[in-house]
């Protein structure tokens, strides 16, 4: 049943009309394996590669949580315009795995990577590298974002492949408590794992919740254990949410941005996979469960219990997020581009365009202008989202809502005796507007 639903979902996405941002999508699917040590749950990997990238410098992995709903939510991860903006900035690929897990199946069949999902993940990178004709994709370093079971998976990948990981974001989950309690075989934690920048991000309402309490306590326990070992790890409780992802992306994206800046090798480096180390004495520090960070040299508390943050910009965003659950933005989004107008009949013109999301606050929608006057706003009714409305919507799983919103508009009220001029304006999630696109006039069909 899940495979059928998954096929319909991917079909609706892949057939969703014009590309929404400049780039290409590639996909591989692997059925369940019956061989010992291999993955017993099927999985689909979708990757987006920005247009014009000559060499991929890294892979941003957006890993969903447990259960059929989470797996279906993860199917749209690679199509997310906001996460694509991060990938594009750093010449990275955006990878969205979607496991074919039934609700009755044990999630740990995939979210413990030692049960075959790590091998399948590496296989997917190899196969996608061949499909995309980007051989460097197979060996590029990773940013791992994980929610719930995806965070569980990421915490174990950290112990297996520490040299390959730029940074990790744990949203409402970690395997730390499970291996401490003997529920799963405890991993050997190499010293290199403590050198990975990490952020634990539980929802404050998980604390005391009968179902999700372990997401809070496990995150807190991992933070204390790792920070005591000198790990570059932070703790960012979301005051507005329980287990849902909320608006955590507004802190996760700048966190990864800072870590990519600190750790990626320079363009043209002899070894493009050798990540730069971070001096643990640098960065900003804050008290655990505090709301204000200072430069590390000015911190007077206990270092082993301090929240580590990579730079001043992230420290400022973190201070706002832990109080409000979101981040402000005062910069406008970029202008739409590749605008096309096609006259379908004397009074009907079809408009299509592409746009990149505002790096800081995403994309709420578009204003359509004809001859200098606004004639429409897209979407007419914003998709249901936690917090601020977004053009693609925002699911429980931090992914776009299917079917994906399309960047197109049909103007059905064109004066037949005129040649209209159109412009498109982007609007970010805080209502700030972009410069208008280049003006276009309709081409005749």
PECOR-V98267 format. One line per field, one symbol per residue. phi: phi as a letter, one per 30 degrees, with the letter a starting at -180 (. if undefined). psi: psi as a letter, one per 40 degrees, with the letter a starting at -180 (. if undefined). burial: I if it has 9 or more other C-alpha atoms within 8 Angstrom, else O. A space follows every 10 residues. Layout:
BEGIN
phi: ???
psi: ???
burial: ???
END
This chain:
BEGIN
phi: .ddddddddd ddddcdidec bdlbcbbbbb deccdeicdc cdacccbcbd diddbdcabc cccdccjedd dddddcedcd ddddddedec hcdccbdbdc ddeddddddb dcddcjdddd eddddddddd ddhbededcd dccccbched dedddddddc bddccdabcc chladedddd didbedddcd edddcddbbc bddddddjde dceddddddd ddedddddci ddbbbbdcdc bcdddhcded cdddddeddd ddcdddeide cdcddddcdd dcibbbdeid bbcbeedcdc ddedccdcbd addddddedd ddcciabdac cdddddbhdb bbdcaebbbc cbabacdedd bibdlbcccb hicdcabcdd beddbdiddb ecibdecibd dddddcdaac dcbdddcbcd ccbcbdbddc idcddddddb cdddd
psi: dddddddddd ddddffaiid ihiiiiiihh iiiehheihe hiihhhihhi hehdhheihh hghiaiiddd dddededeeh ddddddddde fiihhhihif hideihdedd eheeeedddd dddddddddd defgdeddei iihhhhhbdd dddddddddd fdeehdiihh hfiieddddd eedihhihhi dddeehhihh gihdedhehd dedddddddd ddddddddee igiihghhee ibeiebfdde dddddddddd dddhiiheid geehihihhe eaaiiiihea ehiiideehe ahdeeihhid addddddddd dedeeahihe iiiiiiifhi hhhdidfhhh hiiiiiihdd eahdaihhhh fehheihhid hiihihbiii deihidefii hiihiigihh hefhheeigi hiihhihiee eiiiiiiiii iiii.
burial: OIOOOIOOII OIIOOIOOOI OOIOOIIIOO OIIOOOOIII IIIIIIIIII OOOOOIIIII IIIIIIIIOI IIIIIIIIOI IIIIIIIIOI IIIIIIIIII IOOOOOIOII IIIOIIIIII OIOIIIIIII OOOIIIIIOI IIIIIIIIII IIIIIIIIIO OIOIIIIIII IIIIIIIIIO OOOOOOOOOO OOIIIIIIII IIIIIIIOOO OIIIIIIIII IIIIOIIIOI IIIIIIIIII IIIOIIIIOI IIIIIIIIII OOIIIOOOOO OIIOIOOOOO OIIIIIIOOO IOIIIIOOIO OOOIIIIIII IIOIIIIIII IIIIIIIOOO OIIIIIIOII IIIIOOIIII IIIIIIIIIO IIIIIIIIII OOOIOOIIIO OIIOIIOOII IIIIIIIIII IOOIOOIOOO IOOIOOOOOI IIIIIIIIII OIIIOIIOOI IIOOO
END
